[in-house]
Amino acid sequence: MSDDSPHIDRNALAPTPAPDLTQGRSALSRRRVLTTSCGLIGAGTLGTWGTGPAHATANVPTASATSAAATAAGYDELYRPQLHFSPARNWMNDPNGLLYHDGTYHLFFQYNPDGDTWGNMSWGHAVSKDLTHWRELDVALLHDDTEMIFSGSAVFDHDNTSGLGTADNPPLVAIYTSHLKDGSGQRQSLAFSTDGGRSWAKYDGNPVLDIASANFRDPKVFWHAPTSRWVMVLALSTAYKVQLYSSPDLKEWTHLSDFGPTGATGGIWECPDLFELPVDGGGSRWVLIVNLNPGGPAGGSAGQYFLGDFDGTTFTADTGGPDVRWLDHGADFYAGVTYNDVPGGRRVLVAWMNNWQYGERIPTQPWRSAMSFPRELALTSAPVEDGGAVLVQRPVAELAALRGRPLARLDGKDVAAGSTPTLVRDTGLCYEVEAELSAAGGAQRFGLEVRVGNGHRTRVGYDMDSGELYVDRTASGVIAFHDDFPGVHRAPLSLPEGGRLQLHILVDASSVEVFAQDGRVCLTDQIFPGSDDTALQAFADGGAARIEHLEVRELRSVWR
């Protein structure tokens, strides 16, 4: 990157002072410490470390890399997400190595074992049986004197093509970016596990791909059945390109093609992904995800996607449709990538629910950052002028198991112009809303207000004049920790004939995720309200609106 570049490179980020957390501290709930052998209660031996078989270098953590979960918080601190995964303590960013294997969802993530700001990047590790209840384990891949472990992916090498396991016991293989601490470059390396992910060892022959670049990272690898080989997509970040490579064995890689620059190029490209999805009207398309920072629609970090064809060598994007297709129009949805090998062909995406503009300053302790709630992806038909298909995102069906008592149900309620009627006085901290609203009385702006109280509110609304869905967090609670945090984040959205807005909203202790029109448009934002800001209201400006239907349900904590 040149000296005059306006782009932000995460490799150059320096730790920032911890924010002033005195605001709201009086509402801080009690903390407790759980001490277990390797993780949260029930972790058993999943956090043990081994030296690994042949071809390996032992990856044993030092004393400074004690598992975050070994001294886990009680998961009841102020702002602690109750619906979303967050580490027990310390800094987290990109999801890595998303893999389903042998009944378990593995979530690896960028992690600093030594502090609550970016640094000493390693792979943290959590596991789940249902994509909702997570158990944090020991650090899987630890930084050392030479390298940090940057983002990447993981695969089940089912035929032992790598030779790192055996025919009877094929390995799990992690493909990650080795970021050299002397600043000399980024290259791609392997680690592997032959015990189902309980212990990991680095491959002796690392690196497996090196083009002598300082901005060459974030490999996503998958098995391409039509060509019977592994395919890797990764970012040539400051060139705004995605490169594709192939390999028969995960160790020897051949360059196939490049894609880009195109689409949004207002920031460096990172964390790509490539996969095929059926279209509900017939046929299929390939989806290429490219995250970038900065340059997002809400400022700072964001993810875009392209639809097209992949012939095993080259990805060719479709023409037509919007200039940029955003995964999410909110401020806090970055580095989104998908799981490998989910049963039934489901494509499940998880993103880092934070933003590089202010990520190190959010007012949380003793952890910093959370993941988005897992989303299932699908393609739905769209008019040719809109690109022929649209990516839709919905919370995974496993959300249903978290639903608790109903809090409200309304049908046909009018909302007078200028009013903000209370729909639920005490929602608690974690709940979902499914609603259908309209501007039946001529409202110019209408919608719902969540986490209301003590002068705080977060508006989820629709602007009839501009044709936009928006989230307004300018009065959402604690906002002064960074100038870029308060704001109104907007997404273009055309309502169908009759003007009805369909919303599905997930509200947690410190976030709002909005899925509109059955997941065609999404906005994800962090918020930091007081613990007793728990009312739900409606609003209408410039005319009356109508609640055609509304259901509000409590969601149970995933930590209890």
Residue, then its C-alpha position, 0 to 999 in steps of 0.5 A: m500500500s502506498d503512503d498516500s493510500p486512504h485505505i486502512d490495513r488491519n496489519a498496521l493496527a496498533p492497540t488503542p487505550a481501553p475506553d472509559l467504561t464508567q458510563g452505565r457501570s452502575a448497571l453492571s451485573r455481578r460476575r462470576v468465574l468458572t474454572t474447568s479443565c479446558g473450557l466451559i462446563g462439559a468441555g472434557t478433554l477437547g482442549t488437550w494438546g498433542t504433538g501430532p503425527a509425522h509431517a508435523t511440528a508440535n504446536v504447544p501453547t506457552a503459559s501466556a496462551t492460557s485458554a480464554a475459557a479456562t477463566a471464563a466469565g459468567y456470561d452475564e456482564l453488561y452488554r454480554p450477548q446472550l444470543h451470539f457467540s462471544p469469547a469469554r475474554n479478550w479480543m476476537n475478530d474474523p470467523n475462521g475455519l468454519l467446518y461441520h464434521d462428525g456432528t460438530y460445528h467448529l468455529f475458529f476465530q481470530y483471537n488475541p490470547d494476551g489482550d482485548t485489542w488486536g494483536n498476537m493473532s491466533w485461532g481461538h476455537a469453539v464448538s457447537k452441536d446446534l449452531t446456537h449453544w457454543r463451548e469455547l475450547d483452548v486456542a487451536l493455533l497459537h502465534d509464535d516468535t515468527e508468525m501470527i496466524f491470520s484468517g483461513s479455512a478448514v476442510f475434512d480431507h476425506d480421501n487423505t489426499s494430503g497424506l497428513g492422516t491415514a486412509d482409515n483416519p483422514p485429517l482435518v486440515a486448516i489452511y491459514t495465512s502466515h503473517l510474518k512478524d518481521g513484516s516481510g510477507q504473508r503466505q499460506s500454510l497448513a495445520f492438521s488434526t487427526d483427533g477430530g479437532r482436539s489438537w492441531a499441528k503445523y505442517d513441516g513443509n510450510p508455507v505451501l503457497d508464497i508469492a512474495s507479497a505482503n498483502f496475500r491472505d485469507p484462503k477459503v478452500f473447498w473440494h470441487a467435485p467436477t474437477s476432483r481437486w481442491v480449490m482455493v480463493l484468497a485475496l490479493s488485498t491491495a490490488y482488489k483482486v481475488q486469486l484462484y488456485s487448485s491442488p490435488d493434495l492441499k500442499e502443491w498449488t497451481h494458479l488458475s485465474d484472477f477476478g477483479p478489480t470490480g464492484a466496491t473498491g473503496g477499501i482493501w479486499e479480504c476474506p473471500d468465499l466461493f460456493e454454488l447455490p440453487v435458484d428457487g426458480g430453477g438452475s443455480r449460480w455461483v456466489l463470490i463473497v468479497n469483504l472490504n475495509p473501509g468502503g462499506p455502505a455504513g462506513g468502514s467494514a462491509g461485505q459484498y457479493f457477486l453472482g456468476d459462473f465458475d467452470g473450475t478455473t475461472f469465475t465470471a460475474d453476471t452482468g446487470g443488477p446493482d453496481v454493488r451487492w452488499l451482504d448487509h447494509g449495517a455497520d457491524f457485519y464483516a469478514g462473513v464466510t460460510y461453513n464447509d460440509v453442512p448436512g443437507g447442502r445448507r449454506v450457513l454464513v457467520a460474520w464478525m459483528n463489529n467494525w474496524q472503525y471503532g472495534e477496539r473501543i467498544p465498551t465491553q469487558p473482559w471480552r471485545s467482539a461477537m459473531s453474527f447469529p448464523r444465517e442460512l443463505a439462498l437465492t431467489s429469482a429476481p427480474v432481469e434488470d435486478g440481476g436475475a437473482v438475489l441472495v437472501q439471508r435468514p436466521v438458521a432454523e435452529l433459532a426456534a429452539l431458543r424461543g421462550r414465552p410470547l411477549a406480545r401479539l397484535d393485529g390491525k393496530d393503528v399508529a397515529a401520526g407523531s405518536t410512539p405507543t408502547l407495545v411491550r413495556d419489558t421485553g428483557l434483553c434478548y428477543e425477536v420480533e416478526a412484524e408486518l407494517s404499512a403506511a396505511g395512514g400516509a406516514q412518511r416514516f414508520g417502524l419500531e423502536v427497540r431497547v427504549g428507556n431513559g432517553h435511549r432508543t434504536r429505531v428500525g424504520y422505513d422512509m417512504d420518500s427515499g424508499e429506504l429501510y434504516v436503523d438509527r442508533t444515534a440515541s441508542g445508549v453509550i455512543a461517545f466512545h468513537d465519533d464513527f459509532p452514532g449514525v443512521h444506516r440505510a438500505p434501498l428497499s422497494l416495497p411491494e404493491g400495497g406498501r407492506l414492510q415485513l421485518h424479522i428482528l433479533v435483539d440482543a444485549s448489545s446488537v440488532e439484526v434486521f432481516a427485511q422482506d424475507g431476508r432480501v435486505c439486512l442491517t446489523d448494528q451494535i448498540f449499548p443501551g442500559s440494562d433497564d432500557t427494555a421497552l418496545q415501541a412503534f412510531a409514525d411520522g408525517g402521517a399514520a401507520r398501521i401494524e398489520h401483524l406483530e409477534v414478539r417472543e423472548l429468546r433464551s440465553v445460549w449460555r444457560 
